[in-house]
Amino acid sequence: MNSRIKLGAQLTAVTLCALALKYFYSTASPDELRWILAPTTTLVGLLSGRSFAFESHAGYMSSDNRFLIAASCAGVNFLLASFLMLTLRKFWLERSKSSKWRSIPVSAIIAYVFTIIANTSRICIALEMQDHPLRLDGLNGNQIHRLEGIVVYFVFLTFLFLLTERMEQGRSSELIKFLFFPLAIYYGTTLGLPFLNGAYKQGAPFIEHVAFVIAVPLVLVLPVITFGWVRRSLTKKGEAV
């Protein structure tokens, strides 16, 4: 098969998988999401020392009835972002010789495992914040919870990209590449897809969501960009001397 035709077929397959997952998640109940909620809850219980029981159509409720791991806690959007990032990265690196089809299911498995790890971390942090509330001027409880989720997911997404680069390429990516590729994927899945799905019709709540999603990752990456720029400048000056 011609490499371009094969690449087009692979991109189509990945796109269809992503859209199918997004559509499924938009209407899925906690009962239909146990394939990802159950292992996540098990790990959360082991790390936090809390016990959870599944309640049909609700999710996993903690024994003290203070915390519910519901459908919105499944982390499917992070799973989608991870899957797209891994597959598109693979297709780009192997564009001249065409990537093998098995890279798609392999990427899906890696994304699933990493999603459970990231989601477990996010929920454990949320449990700690429930016991020891974080107070930030100008932000209410829901906004702080959203802030925590964005930070955890974006950091894990970037770490997954760096880890993959290190394992497959034997080195970390160039600064701009490793920062902006995960950033573009994150923006695309958290803003682009919801926008196409009509989320903008929500008005103010969606605008607030957009503001958080755009601002928080930039706050995280700008110091790294600045550090990299300063280090390169000092290195060039040293070489010039």
C-alpha positions in Angstrom: 0.0 0.0 0.0 1.3 3.5 -0.9 2.6 5.2 2.3 0.4 8.3 1.8 -2.7 6.2 1.3 -1.8 4.1 4.4 -1.2 7.2 6.5 -4.5 8.7 5.3 -6.3 5.4 6.3 -4.5 5.4 9.7 -5.5 9.0 10.4 -9.0 8.3 9.4 -9.1 5.3 11.8 -7.7 7.3 14.7 -10.1 10.1 14.0 -13.1 7.8 14.0 -11.9 6.1 17.2 -11.5 9.5 18.9 -15.0 10.7 17.8 -16.6 7.4 18.8 -15.0 7.6 22.2 -16.1 11.2 22.7 -19.6 10.4 21.6 -19.8 7.4 23.9 -18.5 9.4 26.9 -21.0 12.2 26.3 -23.9 9.9 27.0 -22.3 7.1 29.2 -23.5 6.4 32.7 -21.2 5.3 35.6 -22.4 1.7 34.9 -21.0 1.9 31.4 -17.7 3.4 32.6 -16.8 0.8 35.1 -14.0 -0.4 32.7 -12.1 2.8 33.7 -13.7 3.8 37.0 -13.2 0.5 38.7 -9.4 0.2 38.4 -9.1 3.9 39.2 -11.2 3.6 42.3 -9.2 0.5 43.4 -5.9 2.4 43.2 -7.4 5.4 45.0 -8.6 3.2 47.8 -5.1 1.6 48.2 -3.3 5.0 48.2 -5.8 6.9 50.3 -6.9 4.2 52.7 -10.5 4.9 52.0 -13.1 2.4 50.9 -15.6 2.9 48.1 -18.8 1.1 47.1 -20.4 1.2 43.7 -23.9 2.6 43.4 -25.7 2.0 40.2 -26.2 5.2 38.1 -24.2 7.2 40.5 -20.6 5.9 40.8 -18.3 4.9 43.6 -19.3 6.5 46.9 -16.8 6.7 49.8 -17.8 4.9 53.0 -18.3 8.2 54.8 -20.5 9.5 51.9 -18.4 12.5 51.4 -16.8 11.8 48.0 -18.3 10.4 44.9 -16.2 9.1 42.0 -18.8 9.7 39.2 -18.8 9.6 35.4 -17.2 13.0 35.3 -14.3 11.6 37.2 -13.5 8.9 34.7 -10.8 10.9 32.9 -12.0 9.8 29.4 -11.0 13.2 28.0 -7.4 12.7 29.2 -7.6 9.2 27.7 -8.6 10.8 24.4 -5.9 13.4 24.6 -3.2 10.8 25.4 -4.3 8.5 22.6 -4.3 11.3 20.0 -0.9 12.6 21.2 0.7 9.1 21.0 -0.7 8.2 17.6 -0.2 11.5 15.9 3.4 11.7 17.3 4.1 8.2 15.9 2.6 9.0 12.5 4.6 12.2 12.2 7.9 10.5 13.1 7.4 7.7 10.7 5.6 9.7 8.0 8.3 8.8 5.4 8.1 5.1 5.9 4.5 4.9 7.2 3.7 3.7 10.7 2.6 0.1 11.4 -1.1 -0.5 12.2 -0.3 -2.1 15.5 0.9 1.3 16.8 -2.8 2.3 17.1 -3.9 -0.4 19.6 -0.5 -0.1 21.4 -1.1 3.6 21.8 -4.6 2.9 23.1 -3.3 0.5 25.8 -0.6 2.9 26.9 -3.0 5.8 27.0 -5.5 3.7 29.1 -2.8 2.7 31.7 -1.5 6.2 31.9 -5.0 7.6 32.3 -5.6 5.4 35.3 -2.4 6.6 36.9 -3.1 10.3 36.2 -6.7 10.0 37.3 -5.8 8.2 40.5 -3.3 11.0 41.3 -5.9 13.7 40.6 -8.6 12.1 42.8 -6.1 11.4 45.6 -5.2 15.1 45.5 -8.8 16.1 45.5 -9.4 13.9 48.6 -6.6 15.6 50.4 -8.0 19.0 49.4 -11.4 17.9 50.8 -9.8 17.3 54.2 -7.5 20.3 53.9 -9.2 22.9 51.8 -7.1 25.1 49.6 -8.1 28.7 49.6 -7.2 31.0 46.7 -8.5 34.6 46.6 -11.1 35.1 43.9 -11.7 31.4 43.3 -14.6 29.3 44.7 -14.4 25.6 45.5 -15.5 24.5 42.0 -13.0 26.7 40.3 -10.2 25.4 42.5 -11.2 21.8 41.7 -11.1 22.7 38.0 -7.7 24.3 38.4 -6.4 21.2 40.1 -7.7 18.9 37.3 -6.1 21.0 34.6 -2.7 21.2 36.3 -2.6 17.4 37.0 -3.8 16.4 33.5 -1.6 18.8 31.6 1.5 17.9 33.6 0.8 14.1 33.1 0.2 14.6 29.4 3.5 16.5 29.0 5.3 13.9 31.1 3.9 11.1 28.9 5.2 12.8 25.8 8.7 13.3 27.3 8.8 9.7 28.6 7.9 8.4 25.2 10.5 10.6 23.5 13.1 9.4 25.9 12.3 5.7 25.5 12.0 5.8 21.7 14.4 8.5 20.6 16.9 8.2 23.4 16.6 11.9 24.2 14.1 14.5 25.2 12.5 16.6 22.5 13.6 20.1 21.8 12.0 22.6 24.2 9.5 24.1 21.8 8.5 20.7 20.4 7.9 19.0 23.7 6.0 22.0 25.1 3.8 22.9 22.2 2.8 19.5 20.8 1.2 18.4 24.1 -0.2 21.9 24.5 -1.8 21.8 21.0 -3.3 18.3 21.7 -4.6 19.5 25.1 -6.3 22.6 23.7 -7.7 20.6 20.8 -9.4 18.0 23.0 -10.5 20.3 25.8 -11.6 23.2 23.7 -11.8 22.3 20.1 -14.0 19.2 20.4 -16.4 20.7 22.9 -16.7 23.8 20.7 -17.6 21.7 17.7 -20.1 19.8 19.9 -21.9 23.1 20.7 -20.6 23.7 24.2 -20.3 27.4 23.3 -24.0 27.6 23.6 -23.7 27.3 27.4 -22.5 30.9 27.4 -20.7 32.2 30.6 -19.8 28.7 32.0 -18.1 27.8 28.7 -16.3 31.1 28.6 -15.0 30.5 32.1 -13.9 27.0 31.1 -12.0 28.4 28.1 -10.3 31.0 30.3 -9.0 28.3 32.7 -8.0 25.9 30.1 -6.0 28.5 28.1 -4.4 30.3 31.0 -3.3 27.5 33.4 -1.1 25.5 30.9 0.5 28.7 29.7 1.3 29.6 33.3 3.0 26.2 33.6 5.0 26.4 30.4 6.1 30.0 30.3 8.6 29.6 33.1 10.1 26.6 31.3 10.3 28.5 28.0 12.0 31.4 29.8 14.5 29.1 31.5 15.3 27.5 28.2 15.7 30.8 26.4 18.0 32.1 29.2 20.1 28.9 29.2 20.5 29.0 25.4 21.5 32.6 25.5 24.1 32.0 28.2 25.4 29.0 26.3 25.8 31.0 23.1 27.6 33.7 24.9 30.0 31.2 26.5 30.8 29.7 23.1 31.4 33.1 21.7 33.9 33.9 24.4 
